[in-house]
Amino acid sequence: MSKGRVRKWVRTFKDGRTNGHDEERSGRPSVITEDLVQKVNGKVQEYRGFKISSLSNEFPQVSRSVLHGIVTKQLNYYKLCSLWAGGRFL
C-alpha cells in the first residue's frame, strides 16, 4: 500500500470513520433483468444452434458480453459440438 493511501486512511479515521469496510456507492444499475433473461431464454429455445451475434441482432441495446453472460451464467448453457446444451429450464 502506498504512503498516500495510508495517509488518506489515517485522515478518514481521524475524521470519525469507525470501520475499514467500503461504503455503499451508487453505480450504474444492472441491465440484466429477469424479463431480459426470460426473453433471451425464449430466443435460445427457438433455435439451439444460435450464435451470440444473432442474439445481439435481436437485442441491440445489450452488449455481446452481457448476452454471453446471460446465456452462460444465468441460463447455464454451454457449447457442445457447436450447439448450445444445458440450461435451467430443461
A tleap script that builds the chain and sets N, CA, C and O, in Angstrom:
source leaprc.protein.ff14SB
mol = sequence {
  NMET SER LYS GLY ARG VAL ARG LYS TRP VAL
  ARG THR PHE LYS ASP GLY ARG THR ASN GLY
  HIE ASP GLU GLU ARG SER GLY ARG PRO SER
  VAL ILE THR GLU ASP LEU VAL GLN LYS VAL
  ASN GLY LYS VAL GLN GLU TYR ARG GLY PHE
  LYS ILE SER SER LEU SER ASN GLU PHE PRO
  GLN VAL SER ARG SER VAL LEU HIE GLY ILE
  VAL THR LYS GLN LEU ASN TYR TYR LYS LEU
  CYS SER LEU TRP ALA GLY GLY ARG PHE CLEU
}
set mol.1.N position { 0.847 -1.172 0.000 }
set mol.1.CA position { 0.000 0.000 0.000 }
set mol.1.C position { 0.892 1.233 0.000 }
set mol.1.O position { 1.910 1.281 0.689 }
set mol.2.N position { 0.498 2.210 -0.770 }
set mol.2.CA position { 1.322 3.419 -0.884 }
set mol.2.C position { 1.176 4.308 0.355 }
set mol.2.O position { 0.205 4.210 1.106 }
set mol.3.N position { 2.171 5.174 0.541 }
set mol.3.CA position { 2.122 6.102 1.672 }
set mol.3.C position { 0.928 7.042 1.558 }
set mol.3.O position { 0.304 7.387 2.562 }
set mol.4.N position { 0.611 7.453 0.335 }
set mol.4.CA position { -0.530 8.343 0.128 }
set mol.4.C position { -1.840 7.707 0.546 }
set mol.4.O position { -2.699 8.365 1.132 }
set mol.5.N position { -1.995 6.416 0.243 }
set mol.5.CA position { -3.210 5.692 0.618 }
set mol.5.C position { -3.310 5.585 2.145 }
set mol.5.O position { -4.390 5.738 2.715 }
set mol.6.N position { -2.165 5.319 2.802 }
set mol.6.CA position { -2.152 5.223 4.267 }
set mol.6.C position { -2.531 6.566 4.873 }
set mol.6.O position { -3.314 6.620 5.821 }
set mol.7.N position { -1.983 7.652 4.333 }
set mol.7.CA position { -2.322 8.989 4.843 }
set mol.7.C position { -3.819 9.267 4.702 }
set mol.7.O position { -4.440 9.844 5.594 }
set mol.8.N position { -4.388 8.848 3.569 }
set mol.8.CA position { -5.828 9.062 3.340 }
set mol.8.C position { -6.643 8.289 4.376 }
set mol.8.O position { -7.613 8.818 4.918 }
set mol.9.N position { -6.257 7.039 4.655 }
set mol.9.CA position { -6.971 6.246 5.650 }
set mol.9.C position { -6.843 6.874 7.045 }
set mol.9.O position { -7.816 6.920 7.798 }
set mol.10.N position { -5.652 7.352 7.382 }
set mol.10.CA position { -5.453 7.987 8.686 }
set mol.10.C position { -6.355 9.203 8.819 }
set mol.10.O position { -6.976 9.406 9.862 }
set mol.11.N position { -6.434 10.021 7.758 }
set mol.11.CA position { -7.310 11.201 7.787 }
set mol.11.C position { -8.765 10.805 7.972 }
set mol.11.O position { -9.473 11.421 8.769 }
set mol.12.N position { -9.222 9.788 7.250 }
set mol.12.CA position { -10.641 9.410 7.354 }
set mol.12.C position { -10.964 8.870 8.746 }
set mol.12.O position { -12.054 9.118 9.261 }
set mol.13.N position { -10.032 8.134 9.368 }
set mol.13.CA position { -10.293 7.636 10.720 }
set mol.13.C position { -10.241 8.760 11.743 }
set mol.13.O position { -10.990 8.742 12.720 }
set mol.14.N position { -9.369 9.734 11.532 }
set mol.14.CA position { -9.332 10.894 12.432 }
set mol.14.C position { -10.601 11.715 12.317 }
set mol.14.O position { -11.018 12.357 13.281 }
set mol.15.N position { -11.225 11.700 11.129 }
set mol.15.CA position { -12.465 12.448 10.914 }
set mol.15.C position { -13.694 11.708 11.425 }
set mol.15.O position { -14.813 12.206 11.298 }
set mol.16.N position { -13.497 10.509 12.008 }
set mol.16.CA position { -14.631 9.837 12.630 }
set mol.16.C position { -15.036 8.510 12.020 }
set mol.16.O position { -15.979 7.881 12.500 }
set mol.17.N position { -14.371 8.081 11.007 }
set mol.17.CA position { -14.717 6.780 10.432 }
set mol.17.C position { -14.419 5.683 11.449 }
set mol.17.O position { -13.406 5.734 12.146 }
set mol.18.N position { -15.306 4.690 11.533 }
set mol.18.CA position { -15.156 3.672 12.572 }
set mol.18.C position { -14.848 2.278 12.038 }
set mol.18.O position { -14.536 1.384 12.825 }
set mol.19.N position { -14.925 2.062 10.718 }
set mol.19.CA position { -14.606 0.730 10.195 }
set mol.19.C position { -13.856 0.853 8.874 }
set mol.19.O position { -13.818 1.920 8.260 }
set mol.20.N position { -13.271 -0.241 8.456 }
set mol.20.CA position { -12.467 -0.242 7.241 }
set mol.20.C position { -13.201 -0.746 6.012 }
set mol.20.O position { -12.601 -0.884 4.946 }
set mol.21.N position { -14.496 -1.024 6.148 }
set mol.21.CA position { -15.269 -1.538 5.015 }
set mol.21.C position { -15.636 -0.417 4.050 }
set mol.21.O position { -15.823 0.732 4.451 }
set mol.22.N position { -15.733 -0.768 2.786 }
set mol.22.CA position { -16.144 0.218 1.791 }
set mol.22.C position { -17.586 0.638 2.047 }
set mol.22.O position { -18.430 -0.168 2.439 }
set mol.23.N position { -17.839 1.902 1.816 }
set mol.23.CA position { -19.193 2.411 1.977 }
set mol.23.C position { -20.005 2.132 0.723 }
set mol.23.O position { -19.451 1.960 -0.362 }
set mol.24.N position { -21.307 2.090 0.881 }
set mol.24.CA position { -22.219 1.869 -0.242 }
set mol.24.C position { -22.072 3.021 -1.238 }
set mol.24.O position { -22.069 4.192 -0.857 }
set mol.25.N position { -21.950 2.671 -2.509 }
set mol.25.CA position { -21.817 3.695 -3.541 }
set mol.25.C position { -22.909 3.502 -4.572 }
set mol.25.O position { -23.349 2.383 -4.837 }
set mol.26.N position { -23.332 4.598 -5.142 }
set mol.26.CA position { -24.287 4.475 -6.237 }
set mol.26.C position { -23.495 4.161 -7.493 }
set mol.26.O position { -22.381 4.651 -7.676 }
set mol.27.N position { -24.057 3.368 -8.327 }
set mol.27.CA position { -23.382 3.000 -9.553 }
set mol.27.C position { -24.400 2.780 -10.650 }
set mol.27.O position { -25.599 2.993 -10.467 }
set mol.28.N position { -23.914 2.361 -11.757 }
set mol.28.CA position { -24.784 2.081 -12.883 }
set mol.28.C position { -25.640 0.863 -12.556 }
set mol.28.O position { -25.112 -0.165 -12.132 }
set mol.29.N position { -26.947 0.962 -12.747 }
set mol.29.CA position { -27.800 -0.194 -12.473 }
set mol.29.C position { -27.553 -1.288 -13.510 }
set mol.29.O position { -27.180 -1.011 -14.650 }
set mol.30.N position { -27.763 -2.511 -13.101 }
set mol.30.CA position { -27.546 -3.642 -13.989 }
set mol.30.C position { -28.559 -3.623 -15.132 }
set mol.30.O position { -29.730 -3.299 -14.934 }
set mol.31.N position { -28.091 -3.974 -16.331 }
set mol.31.CA position { -29.003 -4.059 -17.470 }
set mol.31.C position { -29.680 -5.420 -17.513 }
set mol.31.O position { -30.621 -5.624 -18.280 }
set mol.32.N position { -29.202 -6.358 -16.687 }
set mol.32.CA position { -29.771 -7.699 -16.680 }
set mol.32.C position { -30.972 -7.730 -15.743 }
set mol.32.O position { -30.836 -7.601 -14.526 }
set mol.33.N position { -32.142 -7.901 -16.332 }
set mol.33.CA position { -33.361 -8.042 -15.558 }
set mol.33.C position { -33.927 -9.438 -15.794 }
set mol.33.O position { -33.543 -10.121 -16.743 }
set mol.34.N position { -34.832 -9.852 -14.931 }
set mol.34.CA position { -35.444 -11.171 -15.098 }
set mol.34.C position { -36.224 -11.225 -16.407 }
set mol.34.O position { -36.279 -12.271 -17.054 }
set mol.35.N position { -36.822 -10.112 -16.797 }
set mol.35.CA position { -37.554 -10.052 -18.063 }
set mol.35.C position { -36.611 -10.280 -19.246 }
set mol.35.O position { -36.940 -11.024 -20.170 }
set mol.36.N position { -35.447 -9.644 -19.216 }
set mol.36.CA position { -34.469 -9.821 -20.292 }
set mol.36.C position { -33.977 -11.267 -20.335 }
set mol.36.O position { -33.840 -11.840 -21.416 }
set mol.37.N position { -33.713 -11.856 -19.177 }
set mol.37.CA position { -33.260 -13.248 -19.122 }
set mol.37.C position { -34.318 -14.164 -19.734 }
set mol.37.O position { -33.982 -15.084 -20.480 }
set mol.38.N position { -35.584 -13.923 -19.427 }
set mol.38.CA position { -36.671 -14.736 -19.987 }
set mol.38.C position { -36.762 -14.580 -21.506 }
set mol.38.O position { -36.977 -15.558 -22.222 }
set mol.39.N position { -36.598 -13.354 -21.994 }
set mol.39.CA position { -36.650 -13.123 -23.442 }
set mol.39.C position { -35.489 -13.805 -24.153 }
set mol.39.O position { -35.673 -14.408 -25.210 }
set mol.40.N position { -34.283 -13.710 -23.569 }
set mol.40.CA position { -33.121 -14.367 -24.160 }
set mol.40.C position { -33.335 -15.879 -24.158 }
set mol.40.O position { -33.032 -16.553 -25.143 }
set mol.41.N position { -33.852 -16.406 -23.064 }
set mol.41.CA position { -34.103 -17.839 -22.998 }
set mol.41.C position { -35.120 -18.269 -24.056 }
set mol.41.O position { -34.975 -19.338 -24.650 }
set mol.42.N position { -36.133 -17.463 -24.297 }
set mol.42.CA position { -37.105 -17.775 -25.340 }
set mol.42.C position { -36.451 -17.872 -26.710 }
set mol.42.O position { -36.759 -18.778 -27.485 }
set mol.43.N position { -35.550 -16.944 -27.012 }
set mol.43.CA position { -34.841 -16.979 -28.299 }
set mol.43.C position { -33.930 -18.199 -28.393 }
set mol.43.O position { -33.817 -18.816 -29.452 }
set mol.44.N position { -33.282 -18.543 -27.282 }
set mol.44.CA position { -32.404 -19.708 -27.271 }
set mol.44.C position { -33.224 -20.983 -27.494 }
set mol.44.O position { -32.797 -21.881 -28.219 }
set mol.45.N position { -34.384 -21.056 -26.876 }
set mol.45.CA position { -35.236 -22.236 -27.018 }
set mol.45.C position { -35.752 -22.388 -28.451 }
set mol.45.O position { -35.972 -23.507 -28.913 }
set mol.46.N position { -35.946 -21.270 -29.156 }
set mol.46.CA position { -36.416 -21.321 -30.543 }
set mol.46.C position { -35.407 -22.015 -31.449 }
set mol.46.O position { -35.781 -22.811 -32.310 }
set mol.47.N position { -34.140 -21.712 -31.254 }
set mol.47.CA position { -33.112 -22.259 -32.140 }
set mol.47.C position { -31.850 -22.537 -31.347 }
set mol.47.O position { -31.128 -21.607 -30.987 }
set mol.48.N position { -31.574 -23.806 -31.068 }
set mol.48.CA position { -30.452 -24.178 -30.221 }
set mol.48.C position { -29.095 -23.958 -30.893 }
set mol.48.O position { -28.074 -23.926 -30.206 }
set mol.49.N position { -29.063 -23.808 -32.204 }
set mol.49.CA position { -27.806 -23.552 -32.899 }
set mol.49.C position { -27.514 -22.073 -33.031 }
set mol.49.O position { -26.817 -21.662 -33.958 }
set mol.50.N position { -28.035 -21.265 -32.121 }
set mol.50.CA position { -27.878 -19.818 -32.201 }
set mol.50.C position { -26.432 -19.411 -31.984 }
set mol.50.O position { -25.608 -20.188 -31.503 }
set mol.51.N position { -26.156 -18.190 -32.346 }
set mol.51.CA position { -24.856 -17.574 -32.089 }
set mol.51.C position { -25.101 -16.303 -31.281 }
set mol.51.O position { -26.168 -15.694 -31.359 }
set mol.52.N position { -24.115 -15.925 -30.522 }
set mol.52.CA position { -24.251 -14.701 -29.724 }
set mol.52.C position { -24.495 -13.508 -30.641 }
set mol.52.O position { -25.220 -12.583 -30.275 }
set mol.53.N position { -23.895 -13.523 -31.830 }
set mol.53.CA position { -24.104 -12.409 -32.765 }
set mol.53.C position { -25.557 -12.336 -33.220 }
set mol.53.O position { -26.077 -11.240 -33.428 }
set mol.54.N position { -26.226 -13.484 -33.378 }
set mol.54.CA position { -27.643 -13.447 -33.758 }
set mol.54.C position { -28.487 -12.933 -32.597 }
set mol.54.O position { -29.476 -12.233 -32.814 }
set mol.55.N position { -28.106 -13.275 -31.369 }
set mol.55.CA position { -28.812 -12.719 -30.212 }
set mol.55.C position { -28.595 -11.214 -30.129 }
set mol.55.O position { -29.498 -10.470 -29.745 }
set mol.56.N position { -27.404 -10.773 -30.486 }
set mol.56.CA position { -27.122 -9.345 -30.421 }
set mol.56.C position { -27.945 -8.575 -31.454 }
set mol.56.O position { -28.249 -7.400 -31.247 }
set mol.57.N position { -28.308 -9.221 -32.562 }
set mol.57.CA position { -29.214 -8.590 -33.526 }
set mol.57.C position { -30.630 -8.495 -32.969 }
set mol.57.O position { -31.357 -7.545 -33.260 }
set mol.58.N position { -31.016 -9.483 -32.170 }
set mol.58.CA position { -32.344 -9.489 -31.548 }
set mol.58.C position { -32.445 -8.480 -30.404 }
set mol.58.O position { -33.507 -7.909 -30.161 }
set mol.59.N position { -31.336 -8.270 -29.711 }
set mol.59.CA position { -31.291 -7.376 -28.553 }
set mol.59.C position { -30.175 -6.350 -28.751 }
set mol.59.O position { -29.139 -6.435 -28.091 }
set mol.60.N position { -30.370 -5.385 -29.650 }
set mol.60.CA position { -29.290 -4.438 -29.971 }
set mol.60.C position { -28.902 -3.525 -28.801 }
set mol.60.O position { -27.807 -2.963 -28.808 }
set mol.61.N position { -29.761 -3.369 -27.815 }
set mol.61.CA position { -29.468 -2.491 -26.681 }
set mol.61.C position { -28.549 -3.148 -25.660 }
set mol.61.O position { -28.086 -2.493 -24.726 }
set mol.62.N position { -28.280 -4.464 -25.837 }
set mol.62.CA position { -27.471 -5.210 -24.876 }
set mol.62.C position { -26.170 -5.639 -25.550 }
set mol.62.O position { -26.182 -6.123 -26.681 }
set mol.63.N position { -25.055 -5.462 -24.856 }
set mol.63.CA position { -23.754 -5.822 -25.437 }
set mol.63.C position { -23.613 -7.335 -25.567 }
set mol.63.O position { -24.303 -8.097 -24.891 }
set mol.64.N position { -22.715 -7.750 -26.440 }
set mol.64.CA position { -22.472 -9.185 -26.646 }
set mol.64.C position { -21.941 -9.845 -25.382 }
set mol.64.O position { -22.300 -10.984 -25.083 }
set mol.65.N position { -21.105 -9.155 -24.646 }
set mol.65.CA position { -20.548 -9.753 -23.429 }
set mol.65.C position { -21.631 -9.971 -22.373 }
set mol.65.O position { -21.606 -10.969 -21.652 }
set mol.66.N position { -22.578 -9.041 -22.283 }
set mol.66.CA position { -23.691 -9.218 -21.348 }
set mol.66.C position { -24.572 -10.376 -21.803 }
set mol.66.O position { -25.003 -11.182 -20.979 }
set mol.67.N position { -24.845 -10.469 -23.100 }
set mol.67.CA position { -25.633 -11.585 -23.619 }
set mol.67.C position { -24.937 -12.920 -23.355 }
set mol.67.O position { -25.584 -13.893 -22.969 }
set mol.68.N position { -23.622 -12.965 -23.563 }
set mol.68.CA position { -22.875 -14.188 -23.293 }
set mol.68.C position { -22.975 -14.557 -21.815 }
set mol.68.O position { -23.123 -15.731 -21.474 }
set mol.69.N position { -22.894 -13.563 -20.944 }
set mol.69.CA position { -23.031 -13.812 -19.507 }
set mol.69.C position { -24.408 -14.343 -19.145 }
set mol.69.O position { -24.530 -15.233 -18.303 }
set mol.70.N position { -25.446 -13.805 -19.774 }
set mol.70.CA position { -26.807 -14.290 -19.520 }
set mol.70.C position { -26.923 -15.747 -19.943 }
set mol.70.O position { -27.448 -16.578 -19.202 }
set mol.71.N position { -26.427 -16.055 -21.146 }
set mol.71.CA position { -26.543 -17.411 -21.681 }
set mol.71.C position { -25.753 -18.405 -20.829 }
set mol.71.O position { -26.245 -19.495 -20.538 }
set mol.72.N position { -24.535 -18.040 -20.429 }
set mol.72.CA position { -23.687 -18.995 -19.724 }
set mol.72.C position { -23.884 -18.996 -18.219 }
set mol.72.O position { -23.927 -20.063 -17.607 }
set mol.73.N position { -24.005 -17.829 -17.613 }
set mol.73.CA position { -24.067 -17.763 -16.153 }
set mol.73.C position { -25.495 -17.786 -15.612 }
set mol.73.O position { -25.760 -18.415 -14.587 }
set mol.74.N position { -26.407 -17.108 -16.289 }
set mol.74.CA position { -27.789 -17.060 -15.809 }
set mol.74.C position { -28.584 -18.288 -16.247 }
set mol.74.O position { -29.330 -18.868 -15.458 }
set mol.75.N position { -28.417 -18.678 -17.512 }
set mol.75.CA position { -29.202 -19.785 -18.059 }
set mol.75.C position { -28.447 -21.111 -18.060 }
set mol.75.O position { -29.029 -22.155 -18.355 }
set mol.76.N position { -27.169 -21.077 -17.737 }
set mol.76.CA position { -26.332 -22.276 -17.611 }
set mol.76.C position { -26.228 -23.106 -18.886 }
set mol.76.O position { -26.219 -24.335 -18.822 }
set mol.77.N position { -26.149 -22.456 -20.036 }
set mol.77.CA position { -25.914 -23.163 -21.286 }
set mol.77.C position { -24.416 -23.273 -21.517 }
set mol.77.O position { -23.646 -22.448 -21.024 }
set mol.78.N position { -24.008 -24.265 -22.248 }
set mol.78.CA position { -22.608 -24.433 -22.606 }
set mol.78.C position { -22.527 -24.966 -24.018 }
set mol.78.O position { -23.462 -25.607 -24.497 }
set mol.79.N position { -21.402 -24.703 -24.699 }
set mol.79.CA position { -21.197 -25.143 -26.076 }
set mol.79.C position { -20.901 -26.629 -26.104 }
set mol.79.O position { -20.085 -27.120 -25.324 }
set mol.80.N position { -21.565 -27.350 -27.006 }
set mol.80.CA position { -21.333 -28.766 -27.193 }
set mol.80.C position { -21.399 -29.051 -28.683 }
set mol.80.O position { -22.482 -29.111 -29.264 }
set mol.81.N position { -20.225 -29.229 -29.306 }
set mol.81.CA position { -20.166 -29.508 -30.750 }
set mol.81.C position { -20.920 -28.459 -31.559 }
set mol.81.O position { -21.749 -28.803 -32.401 }
set mol.82.N position { -20.647 -27.217 -31.317 }
set mol.82.CA position { -21.216 -26.047 -31.984 }
set mol.82.C position { -22.696 -25.833 -31.703 }
set mol.82.O position { -23.301 -24.943 -32.303 }
set mol.83.N position { -23.300 -26.614 -30.815 }
set mol.83.CA position { -24.671 -26.361 -30.364 }
set mol.83.C position { -24.628 -26.021 -28.883 }
set mol.83.O position { -23.690 -26.396 -28.178 }
set mol.84.N position { -25.629 -25.322 -28.423 }
set mol.84.CA position { -25.711 -24.971 -27.022 }
set mol.84.C position { -26.540 -26.029 -26.309 }
set mol.84.O position { -27.593 -26.430 -26.804 }
set mol.85.N position { -26.083 -26.474 -25.175 }
set mol.85.CA position { -26.778 -27.512 -24.410 }
set mol.85.C position { -26.926 -27.047 -22.980 }
set mol.85.O position { -26.258 -26.107 -22.549 }
set mol.86.N position { -27.810 -27.713 -22.239 }
set mol.86.CA position { -27.989 -27.406 -20.827 }
set mol.86.C position { -29.091 -26.404 -20.640 }
set mol.86.O position { -30.024 -26.330 -21.440 }
set mol.87.N position { -28.985 -25.644 -19.599 }
set mol.87.CA position { -29.982 -24.613 -19.290 }
set mol.87.C position { -30.790 -24.975 -18.078 }
set mol.87.O position { -30.974 -26.149 -17.759 }
set mol.88.N position { -31.269 -23.958 -17.408 }
set mol.88.CA position { -32.015 -24.197 -16.184 }
set mol.88.C position { -33.463 -24.570 -16.450 }
set mol.88.O position { -34.162 -24.991 -15.528 }
set mol.89.N position { -33.933 -24.430 -17.683 }
set mol.89.CA position { -35.336 -24.703 -17.975 }
set mol.89.C position { -35.548 -26.034 -18.664 }
set mol.89.O position { -36.644 -26.294 -19.162 }
set mol.90.N position { -34.545 -26.876 -18.710 }
set mol.90.CA position { -34.685 -28.183 -19.350 }
set mol.90.C position { -35.258 -29.196 -18.410 }
set mol.90.O position { -35.443 -30.353 -18.787 }
savepdb mol mol.pdb
quit
